[in-house]
């Protein structure tokens, strides 16, 4: 089953005086449909941030109030590069793989005893 990825902007850090954004904080989440009817889908995610440089005197400068989430995600992916974007998504997919077919477990080998009065 194919994983579905969603890149979102969590928040932006900016200089108030000129509206220059200098950090984009982002999240990447993924989901995988659970093939068992009535059971929850599998989900996993990651958080990161990238520094960006903007020149408010440049013709391509976008004022803070005119920014869109898509523009900021484009900045993030450009800063990370395609290999890092692929690596982040692969890591999240690996997390989903481990949810579907766990390789680790936690617990104790004895049953919890119940008492009756």
VMD Tcl script that draws the C-alpha trace (Angstrom):
set ca {
  {0.00 0.00 0.00}
  {1.35 3.43 -0.90}
  {2.08 5.95 1.81}
  {0.50 9.40 1.62}
  {2.76 12.29 2.68}
  {1.73 15.72 3.88}
  {4.22 18.58 4.29}
  {2.99 21.46 6.49}
  {4.44 24.63 7.96}
  {4.29 24.63 11.75}
  {5.43 28.23 12.14}
  {7.70 30.90 10.69}
  {10.31 32.98 12.49}
  {10.60 36.50 11.07}
  {12.06 39.90 11.66}
  {9.17 42.22 12.54}
  {10.69 45.41 11.14}
  {10.83 44.21 7.53}
  {8.84 40.94 7.49}
  {11.85 38.88 6.50}
  {11.33 35.20 7.31}
  {14.54 33.55 8.52}
  {13.36 30.11 9.73}
  {10.66 27.75 8.50}
  {9.57 25.07 10.97}
  {7.86 22.20 9.20}
  {6.22 18.85 9.79}
  {5.98 15.86 7.50}
  {3.33 13.28 8.23}
  {2.44 10.09 6.42}
  {-0.38 7.62 6.61}
  {-0.89 4.11 5.34}
  {-4.27 2.50 5.03}
  {-4.81 -0.42 7.36}
  {-6.09 -3.36 5.31}
  {-8.11 -4.66 8.26}
  {-11.66 -3.29 8.13}
  {-12.52 -1.18 11.16}
  {-8.94 -0.78 12.40}
  {-7.11 2.57 12.47}
  {-4.75 3.54 9.68}
  {-1.05 3.72 10.45}
  {0.47 7.19 10.89}
  {3.96 8.59 11.51}
  {5.66 11.95 11.25}
  {8.73 14.11 11.55}
  {9.52 17.71 12.51}
  {12.32 19.93 11.32}
  {13.38 23.46 10.54}
  {15.47 25.20 7.92}
  {17.03 28.62 7.84}
  {16.18 30.80 4.87}
  {17.73 34.00 3.60}
  {15.60 36.72 2.07}
  {16.54 40.08 0.67}
  {13.69 42.57 1.15}
  {15.15 44.74 -1.65}
  {15.02 41.90 -4.19}
  {12.33 41.92 -6.89}
  {11.49 38.30 -5.98}
  {10.98 39.13 -2.28}
  {7.57 38.04 -0.96}
  {6.19 40.06 1.94}
  {5.28 38.06 5.04}
  {1.55 38.78 4.64}
  {1.67 37.51 1.04}
  {3.39 34.19 1.76}
  {1.57 30.92 1.19}
  {2.23 27.57 2.80}
  {3.06 26.11 -0.62}
  {5.76 28.76 -1.16}
  {7.30 28.02 2.24}
  {7.24 24.25 1.63}
  {8.97 24.88 -1.71}
  {11.68 26.79 0.21}
  {12.06 23.91 2.67}
  {12.35 21.26 -0.04}
  {14.78 23.40 -2.06}
  {16.94 23.96 1.04}
  {16.91 20.27 1.97}
  {17.49 18.99 -1.55}
  {15.76 16.06 -3.20}
  {17.98 13.44 -1.55}
  {17.14 14.69 1.96}
  {13.43 14.98 1.11}
  {13.51 11.37 -0.12}
  {15.43 10.31 3.00}
  {12.91 11.97 5.35}
  {10.00 10.29 3.57}
  {11.83 6.93 3.54}
  {12.46 7.20 7.29}
  {8.77 7.85 7.93}
  {7.84 4.92 5.67}
  {10.23 2.73 7.66}
  {8.38 3.78 10.83}
  {5.11 2.74 9.18}
  {6.67 -0.59 8.13}
  {7.61 -1.22 11.77}
  {4.04 -0.48 12.87}
  {2.64 -2.95 10.32}
  {5.28 -5.62 11.08}
  {6.78 -4.81 14.49}
  {10.40 -5.77 15.10}
  {10.53 -4.59 18.73}
  {8.29 -5.07 21.71}
  {8.19 -4.00 25.36}
  {6.69 -5.72 28.35}
  {7.27 -8.43 30.91}
  {7.01 -12.20 30.46}
  {4.66 -12.76 33.38}
  {0.95 -12.11 33.46}
  {-0.53 -9.45 35.67}
  {-2.16 -11.12 38.59}
  {-5.59 -10.08 39.69}
  {-6.86 -10.59 43.19}
  {-10.37 -11.13 44.33}
  {-11.64 -10.30 47.78}
}
mol new
graphics top color blue
foreach p $ca { graphics top sphere $p radius 0.5 }
foreach p [lrange $ca 0 end-1] q [lrange $ca 1 end] { graphics top cylinder $p $q radius 0.2 }
display resetview
